[in-house]
Amino acid sequence: MSRAQRPQHPGLCRWKSQHRICPLCLLGWFSWFGDWRKRQFDQTLELTMSSVVVSGVSELSLGELPMESWMTHLPCALLDIPLYHLAIPGSHNAITYCLDMNDRSPVDLTQPDMLQKLDKYMKPLIRPFVYKWAKTQEFSIKQQLDCGVRYCDLRIAHRPNDSSTDLYFYHGVYTTLTVETVLIEIREWLDAHPREVVILSFSHFLGLSQELHMRLLRTIRNIFTSKLCPNMEVLSLRNLWDLGYQVIVSYEHTIASCHSDLWPHIPYWWANKCKAEALIEEFEHRKQRGRPGGFFVTGINLTEDLKYICTHPTESLKDLVMSTYPTLLGWVKEQTPGSKVDSLNIIAGDFITESQFVPAVVSLNEKLLKWSS
């Protein structure tokens, strides 16, 4: 290391000569050394990942990358591949970790009439069941992003009989956190991770007027500003980094076609099954018919029906999901990203921080490396 590379004394220190070490300079050295070590680590990791393919075999699994910055550290061979040909981990109903547990929220209006009536007159009995089967994620949005999630399924609603313009998320009941609060948290996370890209899917709108849609669009733009990626053709990580884009907003509404910074709704493959084997069979049939051309989601989230809930009164959605994850992850590890007819793109699930789901999905991109070698 040359003398020119080392931190220089600011020239403003008046530390007395009898002291050998100036505290200000010492702090400066520690700060410089920490930054230098981080740069060395990043450079070493980048060089390692750029040369992992030797005789078609990866020396370092992509699943071993730091999940909070896995996109940042992908090998160069993957940086020019379109995002819709990469394997990307996603969170189904991402904001259910903050469902209103204090009974202030009514059951959402998409629920069957019978459930809404039972909840109205038998709330103490009904609500525990609603909460157990409505919560699909337990960790905050920042924690999910830290775990490697890069696609978020966001269901947006305006609460009935609410005179304010506040919007919430919902699944069974409404959330305590507003949409604006969560989007600000996502932007703060992106500020700290400038080479990570997230896909936000706004869908299943409930109770939104045209005015509320326009208000939501203004909120999205005000929060993400220049990070918003317009609908464009070259959608690789390298191109997004060069342009400073970090957020792709998919919007399930006709209004999306009128705005260049909104992407059309991303198709979501939903099997509507409560058993892992039946879900896998359904997706294998869909794969034979071919994947969509752009982004699309394969949702390995299981769906319980009323019969299942009634016959498993002591269980919860988490119990169901965790008992089937070994089977589902076994199937996920057999999948392949890319442009082929039977390839997958975004894979979303429930309780994604509780298993090896995210590393398993990210590791699928190694198959693209082997093809390019």
ChimeraX attribute file (.defattr): number of C-alpha atoms within 10 A of each C-alpha:
attribute: neighborCount
match mode: 1-to-1
recipient: residues
	/A:1	5
	/A:2	5
	/A:3	7
	/A:4	7
	/A:5	7
	/A:6	11
	/A:7	13
	/A:8	11
	/A:9	13
	/A:10	9
	/A:11	6
	/A:12	7
	/A:13	11
	/A:14	7
	/A:15	12
	/A:16	9
	/A:17	8
	/A:18	6
	/A:19	8
	/A:20	8
	/A:21	11
	/A:22	15
	/A:23	12
	/A:24	13
	/A:25	15
	/A:26	12
	/A:27	11
	/A:28	16
	/A:29	16
	/A:30	11
	/A:31	12
	/A:32	14
	/A:33	14
	/A:34	12
	/A:35	12
	/A:36	12
	/A:37	11
	/A:38	12
	/A:39	12
	/A:40	12
	/A:41	12
	/A:42	14
	/A:43	13
	/A:44	12
	/A:45	15
	/A:46	17
	/A:47	14
	/A:48	15
	/A:49	21
	/A:50	15
	/A:51	14
	/A:52	20
	/A:53	19
	/A:54	10
	/A:55	8
	/A:56	14
	/A:57	14
	/A:58	16
	/A:59	12
	/A:60	14
	/A:61	16
	/A:62	24
	/A:63	18
	/A:64	12
	/A:65	20
	/A:66	15
	/A:67	19
	/A:68	18
	/A:69	18
	/A:70	22
	/A:71	22
	/A:72	21
	/A:73	22
	/A:74	20
	/A:75	21
	/A:76	16
	/A:77	15
	/A:78	21
	/A:79	20
	/A:80	14
	/A:81	17
	/A:82	19
	/A:83	20
	/A:84	21
	/A:85	24
	/A:86	26
	/A:87	24
	/A:88	27
	/A:89	25
	/A:90	30
	/A:91	29
	/A:92	23
	/A:93	23
	/A:94	28
	/A:95	29
	/A:96	28
	/A:97	19
	/A:98	19
	/A:99	22
	/A:100	17
	/A:101	14
	/A:102	8
	/A:103	13
	/A:104	10
	/A:105	17
	/A:106	17
	/A:107	22
	/A:108	18
	/A:109	17
	/A:110	13
	/A:111	12
	/A:112	10
	/A:113	10
	/A:114	9
	/A:115	13
	/A:116	18
	/A:117	12
	/A:118	13
	/A:119	18
	/A:120	14
	/A:121	10
	/A:122	12
	/A:123	16
	/A:124	11
	/A:125	11
	/A:126	15
	/A:127	20
	/A:128	13
	/A:129	17
	/A:130	18
	/A:131	19
	/A:132	16
	/A:133	19
	/A:134	20
	/A:135	24
	/A:136	24
	/A:137	23
	/A:138	19
	/A:139	19
	/A:140	16
	/A:141	22
	/A:142	18
	/A:143	14
	/A:144	22
	/A:145	24
	/A:146	18
	/A:147	23
	/A:148	28
	/A:149	31
	/A:150	24
	/A:151	23
	/A:152	22
	/A:153	21
	/A:154	24
	/A:155	22
	/A:156	22
	/A:157	25
	/A:158	23
	/A:159	24
	/A:160	12
	/A:161	6
	/A:162	9
	/A:163	8
	/A:164	8
	/A:165	13
	/A:166	16
	/A:167	24
	/A:168	23
	/A:169	27
	/A:170	31
	/A:171	24
	/A:172	20
	/A:173	26
	/A:174	27
	/A:175	22
	/A:176	19
	/A:177	18
	/A:178	17
	/A:179	21
	/A:180	16
	/A:181	11
	/A:182	17
	/A:183	17
	/A:184	16
	/A:185	15
	/A:186	19
	/A:187	18
	/A:188	14
	/A:189	17
	/A:190	20
	/A:191	14
	/A:192	9
	/A:193	16
	/A:194	15
	/A:195	20
	/A:196	24
	/A:197	25
	/A:198	19
	/A:199	22
	/A:200	21
	/A:201	21
	/A:202	19
	/A:203	17
	/A:204	17
	/A:205	18
	/A:206	19
	/A:207	14
	/A:208	16
	/A:209	11
	/A:210	10
	/A:211	10
	/A:212	16
	/A:213	14
	/A:214	13
	/A:215	14
	/A:216	19
	/A:217	18
	/A:218	12
	/A:219	16
	/A:220	17
	/A:221	13
	/A:222	11
	/A:223	18
	/A:224	20
	/A:225	14
	/A:226	14
	/A:227	20
	/A:228	18
	/A:229	23
	/A:230	16
	/A:231	16
	/A:232	9
	/A:233	7
	/A:234	13
	/A:235	16
	/A:236	17
	/A:237	24
	/A:238	18
	/A:239	14
	/A:240	20
	/A:241	16
	/A:242	9
	/A:243	12
	/A:244	16
	/A:245	22
	/A:246	24
	/A:247	24
	/A:248	20
	/A:249	23
	/A:250	22
	/A:251	22
	/A:252	18
	/A:253	14
	/A:254	9
	/A:255	14
	/A:256	17
	/A:257	12
	/A:258	8
	/A:259	12
	/A:260	11
	/A:261	18
	/A:262	20
	/A:263	21
	/A:264	19
	/A:265	18
	/A:266	21
	/A:267	14
	/A:268	15
	/A:269	16
	/A:270	16
	/A:271	20
	/A:272	16
	/A:273	17
	/A:274	17
	/A:275	15
	/A:276	22
	/A:277	13
	/A:278	14
	/A:279	20
	/A:280	18
	/A:281	11
	/A:282	16
	/A:283	17
	/A:284	12
	/A:285	11
	/A:286	14
	/A:287	14
	/A:288	11
	/A:289	11
	/A:290	13
	/A:291	18
	/A:292	18
	/A:293	10
	/A:294	13
	/A:295	21
	/A:296	19
	/A:297	24
	/A:298	19
	/A:299	21
	/A:300	26
	/A:301	26
	/A:302	21
	/A:303	17
	/A:304	16
	/A:305	11
	/A:306	8
	/A:307	8
	/A:308	12
	/A:309	16
	/A:310	11
	/A:311	9
	/A:312	11
	/A:313	9
	/A:314	10
	/A:315	15
	/A:316	19
	/A:317	22
	/A:318	19
	/A:319	12
	/A:320	18
	/A:321	23
	/A:322	15
	/A:323	12
	/A:324	16
	/A:325	23
	/A:326	15
	/A:327	13
	/A:328	21
	/A:329	17
	/A:330	11
	/A:331	14
	/A:332	19
	/A:333	14
	/A:334	9
	/A:335	15
	/A:336	21
	/A:337	22
	/A:338	20
	/A:339	17
	/A:340	11
	/A:341	14
	/A:342	18
	/A:343	18
	/A:344	27
	/A:345	26
	/A:346	25
	/A:347	26
	/A:348	29
	/A:349	24
	/A:350	25
	/A:351	25
	/A:352	25
	/A:353	20
	/A:354	15
	/A:355	13
	/A:356	14
	/A:357	26
	/A:358	26
	/A:359	21
	/A:360	20
	/A:361	28
	/A:362	26
	/A:363	17
	/A:364	25
	/A:365	22
	/A:366	26
	/A:367	16
	/A:368	18
	/A:369	18
	/A:370	15
	/A:371	8
	/A:372	11
	/A:373	11
